[in-house]
């Protein structure tokens, strides 16, 4: 065994398993651990409970020894040989060789898995394996003689750094969309393949129209050709599925199932197919750890009008006691039985609902083949999940207080360390994470921290790596976008800090971003207003100077769920969803000067009824995030009186709320950092 890993004695391990009453033998245990190794490392030793309950110290030691040995074997064998070191050109060549086997002339490779979500486990990272691009939005189209990668404006610099432009043309996902490229690049008579699990029906229709206009044909493949040529592809992740207590959820799973089921019944729907793990986690008050930084158990479900649910999940994931939590109306079935269950729904008659915007095309194809009457409508959990109840909101306020104290401790520490010019991006983000980990109810970061010094701050979704990180230097800006998952809430906050003395341009641009942030924070709007209608509030001060930013202004945030949540958002892109009370969204305008610096100011806000009387029902925002905004970067002359009043009131609230939660040194720094701005 390499890397110093010691293989445990199989006979001893087998004896310990039998003594603990475990259903596992050594071989089946290794299969379980393959899934554990494919899951995020944050789960720690919680997976031991899946093997036996309780786990003796001797068995725990053997389990960790076997896990370490298998991890070493993976690192030294398959990972090094196939996943890490196999050149991108060879990967592309292997895929093209597979075209001949399947009668294809091209294939579409999205960044998606069967759940069509943002959170993709290692076994679903096909786009990253093929191209090297690790951003959260992208798609590749590979033909026999050409290949193209499509990314949005957030990832222009990242894609340029990660992707070999000699292998892949790089195009803008919106301005030069894949369908348009396919129409121009595909030869007449060519067959373009796709995997029905990895695309929604809407996407499939766009690609079908493009291929037909090119004189070709779009074909669903029974076996994904990339999967066939990906040696050492990771197993599906496997982490415990655990209850999420009602004390944090604010409503029992039974109540949610009954409520949503009644809505289906009123709409004449017999059952709905749920494919978004976050919807299932919310509905059943369960959490997991199958994907990074988001407590999701990957699964599918069918909810019926009477509130009964079939949960399609690997039974090996079920932690002790979870079936008692789920109750008699929730039936467990293996994921591979989903197709048969859809056939049975079709045979039983009645309308079957599925969301064409989030469910895989495979779901619709299977239902249609079985003769089902399909009701195409949004996932019925989306809106109830987005509109947080009173207990969830109280929880997220508490989480933000603790999170704000941790961030403030970091900012105070940073004010001493950064001017020395020796602090690196990774060391800074590690220190911030350490402060957060001391907090009550902390479970994980809510996403990889964006820690960008100087020009790296201009890369919107920058990820510091040893080969790319910079030191924080006097005269530059440092942008840190971070958050955490707490049992009672999810946080996401961005602060931009001047290291030393900022330039007049930096102050002017920062202040314009701040003006937009405040304008949105102060917005009052009639019920029925969408985020699209509010987006210009945050951009107006930048637009007046001929400036803008290429990302949305606000995204929804879950309650100990995804840090990005729909259907609400604030952006230029059309979005018909009105902002409703209880919805949490981010307020994060920015400005980015390529090769120089980046600026973003982000707080989370919750939609609330506006105070006072009005002719119409009005709504506004309550700011949840509590952390100082760098006064050294503000040009007061650019602010109006109302904006200064907001900033001073916000800083007073930050100071009064956080001072009791931090140490004396941090409290002294905080008092100075939140002094009233006034006019200079």
C-alpha positions as MATLAB code, in Angstrom:
seq = 'XXXXXXXXXXXXXXXXXXXXXXXXXXXXXXXXXXXXXXXXXXXXXXXXXXXXXXXXXXXXXXXXXXXXXXXXXXXXXXXXXXXXXXXXXXXXXXXXXXXXXXXXXXXXXXXXXXXXXXXXXXXXXXXXXXXXXXXXXXXXXXXXXXXXXXXXXXXXXXXXXXXXXXXXXXXXXXXXXXXXXXXXXXXXXXXXXXXXXXXXXXXXXXXXXXXXXXXXXXXXXXXXXXXXXXXXXXXXXXXXXXXXXXXXXXXXXXXXXXXXXXXXXXXXXXXXXXXXXXXXXXXXXXXXXXXXXXXXXXXXXXXXXXXXXXXXXXXXXXXXXXXXXXXXXXXXXXXXXXXXXXXXXXXXXXXXXXXXXXXXXXXXXXXXXXXXXXXXXXXXXXXXXXXXXXXXXXXXXXXXXXXXXXXXXXXXXXXXXXXXXXXXXXXXXXXXXXXXXXXXXXXXXXXXXXXXXXXXXXXXXXXXXXXXXXXXXXXXXXXXXXXXXXXXXXXXXXXXXXXXXXXXXXXXXXXXXXXXXXXXXXXXXXXXXXXXXXXXXXXXXXXXXXXXXXXXXXXXXXXXXXXXXXXXXXXXXXXXXXXXXXXXXXXXXXXXXXXXXXXXXXXXXXXXXXXXXXXXXXXXXXXXXXXXXXXXXXXXXXXXXXXXXXXXXXXXXXXXXXXXXXXXXXXXXXXXXXXXXXXX';
ca = [
       0.000    0.000    0.000;
       1.387    3.415   -1.000;
       1.487    6.732    0.838;
       2.080    5.001    4.159;
      -1.547    3.804    4.365;
      -2.028    0.623    6.364;
      -4.595   -1.877    5.140;
      -6.680   -3.128    8.114;
      -6.812   -6.840    8.836;
      -9.912   -8.133    7.022;
     -10.558  -10.961    9.468;
     -10.417   -8.583   12.434;
     -12.637   -6.077   10.633;
     -15.174   -8.775    9.697;
     -15.335   -9.874   13.312;
     -15.930   -6.348   14.545;
     -18.690   -5.867   11.963;
     -20.441   -9.058   13.050;
     -20.133   -8.142   16.718;
     -21.709   -4.733   16.052;
     -24.636   -6.310   14.187;
     -23.652   -4.534   10.992;
     -25.281   -5.650    7.724;
     -21.940   -5.112    5.970;
     -19.174   -7.510    5.103;
     -15.735   -6.360    4.016;
     -16.569   -6.233    0.292;
     -19.875   -4.367    0.687;
     -18.183   -2.035    3.176;
     -15.565   -1.114    0.562;
     -18.366   -0.287   -1.884;
     -19.904    1.961    0.765;
     -16.598    3.708    1.379;
     -16.178    4.378   -2.350;
     -19.278    6.548   -2.056;
     -17.964    8.156    1.139;
     -14.728    9.070   -0.648;
     -16.753   10.655   -3.475;
     -18.566   12.909   -1.006;
     -17.292   16.229    0.384;
     -14.801   15.725    3.220;
     -16.791   17.834    5.685;
     -18.913   14.854    6.706;
     -16.059   13.647    8.915;
     -16.844   10.360   10.642;
     -20.635   10.738   10.546;
     -20.746    7.941    7.975;
     -19.788    5.447   10.691;
     -23.436    5.440   11.807;
     -24.376    3.927    8.439;
     -22.244    0.877    9.228;
     -23.443    0.142   12.748;
     -25.230    1.834   15.631;
     -23.465    2.185   17.957;
     -19.909    1.995   16.603;
     -17.331    0.797   19.098;
     -13.975    2.596   19.314;
     -12.251   -0.476   17.871;
     -14.607   -0.608   14.899;
     -14.318    3.162   14.370;
     -10.542    2.831   14.229;
     -10.772    0.037   11.667;
     -13.281    1.984    9.563;
     -11.013    5.020    9.410;
      -8.015    2.835    8.598;
      -9.880    1.267    5.682;
     -11.093    4.643    4.455;
      -7.552    6.041    4.588;
      -6.142    3.014    2.775;
      -8.755    3.249    0.018;
      -8.188    6.998   -0.300;
      -4.462    6.432   -0.704;
      -5.075    3.736   -3.295;
      -7.289    6.137   -5.237;
      -4.745    8.972   -5.044;
      -1.822    6.791   -6.044;
      -3.636    4.806   -8.697;
      -6.666    5.876  -10.643;
      -6.609    9.531   -9.698;
      -3.000   10.142  -10.620;
      -3.058    8.036  -13.747;
      -6.430    8.877  -15.224;
      -8.204   11.810  -13.605;
      -5.459   14.281  -12.817;
      -2.689   13.694  -15.347;
      -4.536   12.575  -18.463;
      -4.002   15.541  -20.816;
      -7.076   17.427  -21.990;
      -6.258   16.696  -25.606;
      -6.265   12.964  -24.919;
      -9.610   13.216  -23.144;
     -11.054   15.009  -26.147;
      -9.589   12.358  -28.432;
     -11.085    9.517  -26.405;
     -14.504   11.137  -26.590;
     -14.251   11.535  -30.355;
     -13.237    7.888  -30.714;
     -16.433    6.962  -28.890;
     -18.452    8.933  -31.474;
     -17.629    6.273  -34.034;
     -18.817    3.519  -31.686;
     -22.189    5.215  -31.218;
     -22.706    6.638  -34.705;
     -22.392   10.256  -33.600;
     -20.784   13.298  -35.142;
     -20.859   15.341  -31.967;
     -22.020   15.465  -28.380;
     -23.253   18.115  -25.940;
     -21.541   18.220  -22.531;
     -23.325   20.452  -19.999;
     -22.330   21.240  -16.442;
     -25.285   19.388  -15.005;
     -26.277   16.128  -13.430;
     -29.590   14.298  -13.319;
     -30.984   16.846  -10.851;
     -30.284   19.870  -13.061;
     -29.006   21.800  -10.085;
     -26.093   24.048   -9.296;
     -24.600   21.482   -6.965;
     -22.896   18.730   -8.951;
     -20.983   15.869   -7.274;
     -17.599   14.684   -8.616;
     -19.175   11.901  -10.690;
     -21.215   14.563  -12.514;
     -18.329   16.954  -13.208;
     -18.114   15.932  -16.839;
     -17.498   19.429  -18.177;
     -14.603   19.992  -15.758;
     -13.064   16.607  -16.561;
     -13.206   17.266  -20.293;
     -12.280   20.955  -20.493;
     -10.667   21.952  -17.192;
     -13.315   24.657  -16.614;
     -14.656   24.540  -13.044;
     -17.178   27.394  -13.069;
     -20.775   26.861  -12.014;
     -22.333   27.652  -15.412;
     -21.141   26.385  -18.764;
     -21.594   23.936  -21.614;
     -19.392   22.384  -24.289;
     -20.261   21.135  -27.755;
     -17.745   18.684  -29.223;
     -17.790   17.880  -32.937;
     -15.377   15.669  -34.849;
     -13.227   18.616  -35.934;
     -14.240   21.475  -33.635;
     -15.128   22.018  -29.997;
     -16.516   25.029  -28.184;
     -16.983   25.997  -24.548;
     -19.749   28.442  -23.614;
     -19.521   30.461  -20.378;
     -21.221   33.596  -19.085;
     -19.629   36.958  -18.273;
     -18.727   35.980  -14.706;
     -16.238   33.400  -15.949;
     -14.472   35.078  -18.879;
     -11.139   35.415  -17.073;
     -11.459   32.067  -15.318;
     -12.112   30.187  -18.550;
      -9.177   31.879  -20.231;
      -6.928   30.658  -17.417;
      -8.268   27.106  -17.169;
      -9.084   26.065  -20.735;
      -6.742   25.288  -23.634;
      -7.886   27.659  -26.369;
      -6.174   25.418  -28.907;
      -8.702   22.698  -28.101;
     -11.835   24.696  -27.324;
     -13.181   27.885  -28.796;
     -14.509   30.013  -25.915;
     -17.818   31.805  -26.443;
     -20.213   33.852  -24.329;
     -23.149   31.731  -23.218;
     -25.682   34.545  -23.721;
     -24.244   36.696  -26.496;
     -23.137   33.752  -28.659;
     -25.351   30.881  -27.453;
     -24.645   27.195  -28.120;
     -27.696   26.717  -30.327;
     -26.508   29.495  -32.635;
     -23.023   27.968  -32.813;
     -24.455   24.497  -33.524;
     -26.564   25.857  -36.344;
     -23.476   27.365  -37.988;
     -20.933   24.615  -37.217;
     -22.865   21.363  -37.667;
     -22.593   19.721  -41.080;
     -25.668   18.659  -43.040;
     -26.601   15.088  -42.182;
     -24.584   15.097  -38.949;
     -25.903   13.434  -35.792;
     -25.510   15.404  -32.575;
     -25.941   13.364  -29.399;
     -27.181   14.346  -25.957;
     -27.885   12.680  -22.616;
     -31.570   13.017  -21.659;
     -30.679   13.053  -17.954;
     -28.540   16.175  -18.346;
     -30.926   18.569  -20.115;
     -34.375   20.003  -19.501;
     -37.042   19.719  -22.228;
     -36.630   23.431  -22.953;
     -32.931   22.961  -23.650;
     -33.529   19.895  -25.808;
     -35.988   21.777  -27.998;
     -33.517   24.618  -28.552;
     -30.836   22.161  -29.611;
     -33.260   20.185  -31.773;
     -34.288   23.305  -33.669;
     -30.637   24.306  -34.183;
     -29.607   20.900  -35.523;
     -32.585   20.767  -37.873;
     -31.763   24.212  -39.237;
     -28.224   22.954  -39.888;
     -29.638   19.977  -41.766;
     -28.618   17.532  -39.028;
     -30.423   15.577  -36.345;
     -30.414   15.529  -32.554;
     -30.290   12.069  -30.962;
     -30.692   10.957  -27.361;
     -28.030    8.400  -26.466;
     -28.686    5.413  -24.205;
     -25.122    5.565  -22.832;
     -23.278    8.815  -22.252;
     -20.118    8.535  -24.421;
     -18.101   10.681  -22.030;
     -18.890    8.352  -19.127;
     -17.654    5.433  -21.197;
     -14.223    7.034  -21.733;
     -13.776    8.582  -18.267;
     -11.478    6.100  -16.497;
     -11.705    6.083  -12.728;
     -14.901    8.120  -12.676;
     -15.849    8.662   -9.014;
     -18.709    6.747   -7.451;
     -21.965    8.438   -6.539;
     -21.516   10.260   -3.217;
     -22.795    8.620   -0.074;
     -23.347   10.532    3.180;
     -25.934   10.137    5.957;
     -29.454   11.456    5.448;
     -30.464   13.000    8.783;
     -33.557   14.756   10.177;
     -33.700   18.551   10.225;
     -35.466   19.378   13.518;
     -38.810   21.174   13.449;
     -37.302   23.700   15.846;
     -35.190   24.966   12.954;
     -37.597   24.179   10.084;
     -40.575   25.891   11.701;
     -43.067   23.410   10.237;
     -43.298   19.642   10.381;
     -42.718   17.537    7.296;
     -46.194   16.064    7.691;
     -47.703   19.555    7.606;
     -45.706   20.437    4.490;
     -46.650   17.199    2.692;
     -50.327   17.695    3.514;
     -50.255   21.363    2.483;
     -48.530   20.815   -0.856;
     -50.540   17.646   -1.540;
     -53.796   19.546   -1.001;
     -52.666   22.133   -3.543;
     -52.038   19.366   -6.071;
     -55.459   17.876   -5.372;
     -57.178   21.239   -5.890;
     -55.366   21.596   -9.210;
     -56.539   18.187  -10.374;
     -53.052   16.657  -10.177;
     -52.647   13.094   -8.933;
     -48.904   13.321   -8.240;
     -45.839   15.460   -8.838;
     -42.344   14.231   -9.667;
     -39.756   16.126   -7.597;
     -36.235   16.127   -9.017;
     -34.602   19.009   -7.120;
     -32.871   17.684   -3.985;
     -33.347   21.012   -2.201;
     -37.128   20.745   -2.659;
     -37.118   17.212   -1.283;
     -34.899   18.216    1.652;
     -37.262   21.077    2.481;
     -40.435   19.014    2.071;
     -39.298   16.115    4.249;
     -37.188   18.132    6.712;
     -34.091   16.121    5.934;
     -30.533   17.146    5.206;
     -27.444   15.401    3.850;
     -23.958   16.073    2.559;
     -23.695   14.644   -0.953;
     -22.484   17.886   -2.546;
     -20.038   20.530   -1.354;
     -21.195   23.269    1.025;
     -24.904   22.497    0.665;
     -26.658   20.021    2.999;
     -28.421   18.033    0.271;
     -29.099   14.312   -0.022;
     -29.250   13.584   -3.760;
     -32.605   11.931   -4.369;
     -35.858   11.950   -6.319;
     -39.399   11.856   -4.950;
     -43.021   11.466   -5.980;
     -45.569   13.408   -3.905;
     -49.228   12.449   -4.215;
     -52.333   14.479   -3.568;
     -52.954   12.749   -0.228;
     -49.520   13.817    1.036;
     -47.901   10.406    0.623;
     -44.343   10.402   -0.726;
     -42.084    7.851   -2.362;
     -38.472    8.836   -1.746;
     -36.009    7.393   -4.254;
     -32.687    7.273   -2.437;
     -29.847    4.852   -1.846;
     -30.984    3.105    1.330;
     -27.370    2.896    2.495;
     -27.556    6.647    3.181;
     -30.314    6.427    5.761;
     -29.023    7.308    9.213;
     -30.468    5.460   12.215;
     -33.871    6.873   13.130;
     -34.493    8.626    9.808;
     -37.323    6.300    8.780;
     -39.091    7.009   12.067;
     -38.691   10.730   11.333;
     -40.132   10.301    7.832;
     -43.220    8.445    9.065;
     -45.552    5.853    7.605;
     -46.619    7.969    4.638;
     -43.096    8.096    3.217;
     -41.939    4.985    1.352;
     -38.279    4.378    0.527;
     -37.380    2.999   -2.908;
     -34.048    2.636   -4.755;
     -33.308    5.331   -7.377;
     -33.257    2.770  -10.178;
     -36.956    2.098   -9.570;
     -37.984    5.641  -10.548;
     -38.731    4.641  -14.136;
     -41.072    1.827  -13.093;
     -42.801    4.173  -10.653;
     -43.448    6.664  -13.466;
     -44.904    3.846  -15.572;
     -47.205    2.941  -12.681;
     -48.353    6.546  -12.320;
     -49.218    6.638  -16.001;
     -51.117    3.354  -15.792;
     -53.125    4.593  -12.796;
     -54.424    7.590  -14.754;
     -54.652   11.124  -13.483;
     -52.417   14.043  -14.295;
     -48.738   13.842  -13.371;
     -46.943   17.124  -12.746;
     -43.299   17.837  -13.545;
     -41.341   21.051  -13.916;
     -39.986   21.506  -17.464;
     -37.609   24.180  -16.203;
     -35.832   21.980  -13.674;
     -36.598   18.306  -14.407;
     -34.550   16.222  -16.801;
     -35.895   15.478  -20.256;
     -35.682   11.782  -19.319;
     -38.595   12.257  -16.892;
     -40.883   13.637  -19.594;
     -39.789   11.088  -22.188;
     -40.531    8.227  -19.798;
     -43.946    9.611  -18.843;
     -44.874   10.226  -22.478;
     -43.777    6.729  -23.485;
     -46.004    5.325  -20.733;
     -48.995    7.344  -21.952;
     -49.224    9.658  -18.946;
     -51.194   12.895  -18.974;
     -48.432   15.363  -18.110;
     -49.092   18.650  -16.346;
     -46.125   20.925  -17.018;
     -45.853   23.340  -14.097;
     -43.299   24.697  -11.646;
     -42.026   22.595   -8.765;
     -44.739   23.176   -6.106;
     -42.128   23.382   -3.322;
     -40.281   26.360   -4.814;
     -42.474   29.193   -3.539;
     -43.306   27.762   -0.092;
     -39.598   27.054    0.424;
     -38.613   30.544   -0.677;
     -41.073   32.307    1.643;
     -39.472   31.644    5.024;
     -41.689   31.185    8.056;
     -41.269   33.147   11.305;
     -39.069   30.502   12.966;
     -36.798   30.286    9.915;
     -36.447   34.079    9.858;
     -35.664   34.247   13.567;
     -33.081   31.531   12.992;
     -31.430   33.303   10.095;
     -31.281   36.549   12.092;
     -29.499   34.687   14.874;
     -27.145   33.036   12.382;
     -26.319   36.411   10.859;
     -25.504   37.884   14.262;
     -23.005   35.116   14.978;
     -21.685   35.242   11.423;
     -21.301   39.009   11.584;
     -19.294   38.724   14.775;
     -16.951   36.207   13.125;
     -16.517   38.404   10.039;
     -15.913   41.469   12.188;
     -13.214   39.629   14.163;
     -11.627   38.790   10.822;
     -11.813   42.367    9.526;
     -10.238   43.679   12.720;
      -7.440   41.100   12.421;
      -7.057   41.942    8.727;
      -6.615   45.642    9.492;
      -3.434   44.761   11.395;
      -2.066   42.007    9.161;
      -2.814   43.159    5.609;
      -0.700   46.368    5.616;
       2.412   44.265    6.329;
       2.248   42.986    2.737;
       2.911   39.362    3.730;
      -0.638   38.001    4.000;
      -1.726   35.655    1.202;
      -5.262   35.132   -0.114;
      -5.476   31.545    1.126;
      -4.116   32.372    4.572;
      -6.692   35.167    4.850;
      -9.643   32.970    3.883;
      -8.401   30.189    6.182;
      -8.374   32.621    9.105;
     -11.920   33.759    8.318;
     -13.087   30.144    8.184;
     -11.457   29.462   11.547;
     -13.380   32.329   13.135;
     -16.639   30.997   11.695;
     -15.991   27.441   12.863;
     -16.065   28.644   16.466;
     -19.734   29.605   16.072;
     -22.669   27.696   17.501;
     -24.585   25.602   14.935;
     -21.801   25.942   12.344;
     -21.832   23.068    9.858;
     -19.841   24.206    6.796;
     -19.022   27.118    4.548;
     -21.915   27.911    2.219;
     -19.558   28.091   -0.803;
     -15.793   28.251   -1.406;
     -14.631   31.632   -0.159;
     -13.728   34.148   -2.857;
     -10.556   35.753   -1.536;
      -9.227   38.089   -4.211;
      -6.363   40.528   -3.791;
      -5.699   43.247   -6.354;
      -6.427   42.058   -9.898;
      -7.746   38.702   -8.658;
     -10.650   40.596   -7.106;
     -11.769   41.483  -10.629;
     -12.472   37.796  -11.349;
     -16.088   37.565  -10.206;
     -15.999   33.923   -9.088;
     -12.292   33.718   -8.367;
     -10.965   30.718   -6.440;
      -7.567   31.201   -4.809;
      -5.120   28.404   -5.615;
      -1.447   28.093   -4.634;
      -0.408   28.809   -8.218;
      -2.684   31.862   -8.620;
      -2.921   33.502   -5.201;
      -1.461   36.916   -4.497;
      -0.414   38.717   -1.364;
      -2.435   41.623   -0.033;
      -0.308   44.668   -0.815;
      -0.613   48.289    0.368;
      -2.352   50.477   -2.190;
      -4.622   47.661   -3.429;
      -8.141   46.394   -2.773;
      -9.040   43.057   -1.235;
     -12.422   41.465   -1.999;
     -13.724   38.674    0.224;
     -17.046   36.975   -0.572;
     -17.903   34.288    1.956;
     -20.637   32.600    3.929;
     -21.528   29.715    6.167;
     -24.100   27.000    6.702;
     -25.589   27.029   10.186;
     -28.377   24.765   11.374;
     -30.537   27.865   11.781;
     -29.601   29.766    8.632;
     -27.380   30.298    5.595;
     -25.182   33.387    5.195;
     -23.480   35.102    2.244;
     -21.637   38.412    2.570;
     -19.076   40.356    0.553;
     -16.818   43.111    1.782;
     -14.200   45.057   -0.149;
     -11.356   46.442    1.937;
      -8.685   49.014    1.146;
      -5.188   47.834    2.056;
      -3.389   51.053    2.857;
      -4.423   54.202    1.031;
      -6.865   53.740   -1.896;
      -6.642   55.812   -5.064;
      -9.270   58.461   -5.831;
     -10.606   56.214   -8.602;
     -11.043   53.317   -6.192;
     -12.967   55.553   -3.779;
     -15.157   56.943   -6.544;
     -16.034   53.511   -7.938;
     -16.603   52.029   -4.484;
     -18.917   54.874   -3.548;
     -20.964   54.399   -6.701;
     -21.360   50.714   -5.851;
     -22.348   51.717   -2.310;
     -24.931   54.178   -3.650;
     -26.527   51.356   -5.618;
     -26.444   49.050   -2.605;
     -28.158   51.650   -0.436;
     -30.725   52.485   -3.121;
     -31.818   48.863   -3.209;
     -31.770   48.531    0.583;
     -34.082   51.556    0.853;
     -36.412   50.510   -1.952;
     -40.155   50.459   -1.318;
     -42.234   48.761   -3.950;
     -45.836   47.640   -4.493;
     -46.794   44.019   -4.030;
     -46.320   42.213   -7.346;
     -42.987   43.867   -8.166;
     -40.313   41.575   -9.580;
     -36.580   41.646   -9.033;
     -36.101   42.579  -12.663;
     -37.984   45.813  -12.032;
     -35.706   46.655   -9.085;
     -32.376   45.782  -10.677;
     -31.781   49.269  -12.085;
     -31.906   50.742   -8.564;
     -28.520   49.133   -7.900;
     -26.968   50.098  -11.246;
     -28.085   53.705  -11.691;
     -25.074   55.366  -10.023;
     -22.704   53.231  -12.098;
     -24.631   53.824  -15.308;
     -24.360   57.585  -14.765;
     -20.570   57.184  -15.033;
     -20.744   54.789  -17.992;
     -20.040   51.737  -15.830;
     -21.789   48.428  -15.127;
     -21.222   44.853  -13.917;
     -21.868   41.533  -15.663;
     -23.718   39.583  -13.001;
     -27.085   39.664  -11.312;
     -27.709   41.983   -8.410;
     -29.397   39.469   -6.154;
     -30.091   35.751   -5.760;
     -32.388   33.904   -3.398;
     -30.926   32.196   -0.326;
     -32.228   29.120    1.480;
     -32.642   28.273    5.153;
     -29.802   25.825    5.887;
     -30.079   24.902    2.222;
     -28.654   26.361   -0.977;
     -26.896   29.701   -0.873;
     -28.424   30.190   -4.335;
     -32.170   29.607   -4.384;
     -35.024   30.378   -6.771;
     -37.435   31.360   -8.039;
     -36.720   34.921   -6.856;
     -33.795   36.960   -8.078;
     -32.797   40.552   -8.846;
     -31.173   40.878  -12.251;
     -31.458   42.351  -15.728;
     -32.657   38.978  -17.023;
     -36.452   38.755  -17.272;
     -37.987   37.056  -14.254;
     -41.724   36.986  -13.713;
     -41.598   35.949  -10.060;
     -42.813   38.708   -7.755;
     -40.891   39.344   -4.561;
     -42.970   38.091   -1.623;
     -42.708   38.522    2.155;
     -40.279   36.057    3.692;
     -38.082   35.761    0.610;
     -34.377   36.220    1.293;
     -32.293   37.757   -1.503;
     -28.805   39.176   -1.777;
     -28.081   42.824   -2.492;
     -24.696   42.776   -4.234;
     -23.849   45.378   -6.863;
     -20.227   45.525   -7.947;
     -17.607   46.949  -10.267;
     -14.610   45.147  -11.783;
     -11.594   46.640  -13.509;
      -9.800   43.829  -15.284;
      -6.179   43.497  -14.247;
      -6.558   46.015  -11.424;
      -9.210   45.420   -8.754;
     -12.747   44.313   -7.976;
     -15.444   45.862   -5.794;
     -18.580   44.229   -4.419;
     -20.755   45.060   -1.410;
     -23.157   42.282   -0.459;
     -25.720   41.999    2.293;
     -28.613   39.574    2.537;
     -32.053   41.132    2.882;
     -35.512   39.723    3.524;
     -38.702   41.008    1.907;
     -41.066   42.454    4.518;
     -44.277   44.513    4.523;
     -43.323   48.191    4.466;
     -44.169   50.353    7.470;
     -46.850   52.996    7.290;
     -50.061   53.361    5.381;
     -50.299   53.622    1.631;
     -52.889   53.435   -1.092;
     -51.382   50.115   -2.199;
     -49.807   47.273   -0.262;
     -46.107   48.091   -0.172;
     -43.063   45.966    0.548;
     -39.466   46.688    1.437;
     -36.282   45.032    2.640;
     -34.952   44.244    6.105;
     -31.166   43.910    6.046;
     -29.971   40.710    7.719;
     -26.190   40.922    7.295;
     -24.261   42.709   10.024;
     -20.677   43.763    9.269;
     -18.891   47.106    8.803;
     -18.526   48.623    5.335;
     -15.058   50.119    4.779;
     -15.382   53.859    5.427;
     -11.860   54.428    4.031;
     -13.201   53.646    0.579;
     -16.112   56.099    0.693;
     -16.099   59.500   -0.985;
     -18.717   61.324    1.158;
     -19.203   64.110   -1.379;
     -20.808   61.613   -3.751;
     -23.413   60.518   -1.219;
     -26.770   62.190   -0.634;
     -28.096   62.920    2.824;
     -30.469   59.965    2.814;
     -27.629   57.626    1.852;
     -25.364   58.905    4.631;
     -28.222   58.534    7.100;
     -28.735   54.910    6.014;
     -25.027   54.104    6.349;
     -24.733   55.709    9.772;
     -27.873   53.943   11.020;
     -26.650   50.624    9.633;
     -23.260   51.028   11.278;
     -24.887   51.960   14.586;
     -26.959   48.765   14.424;
     -23.857   46.726   13.549;
     -21.926   48.236   16.471;
     -24.701   47.809   19.043;
     -25.516   44.252   17.964;
     -22.008   42.861   17.575;
     -20.041   44.572   20.337;
     -21.319   42.159   23.030;
     -20.322   39.213   20.806;
     -16.665   40.081   20.155;
     -13.487   40.454   22.213;
     -12.312   43.802   23.579;
      -9.720   44.459   20.877;
     -12.247   43.767   18.129;
     -14.827   45.943   19.923;
     -12.411   48.893   19.931;
     -11.730   48.422   16.230;
     -15.455   48.078   15.539;
     -16.245   51.322   17.341;
     -13.827   53.186   15.088;
     -14.919   51.346   11.925;
     -18.580   52.266   12.479;
     -18.234   55.927   13.440;
     -20.789   58.196   11.722;
     -19.603   59.248    8.297;
     -20.875   62.808    8.301;
     -19.683   65.155    5.574;
     -16.060   66.049    4.985;
];
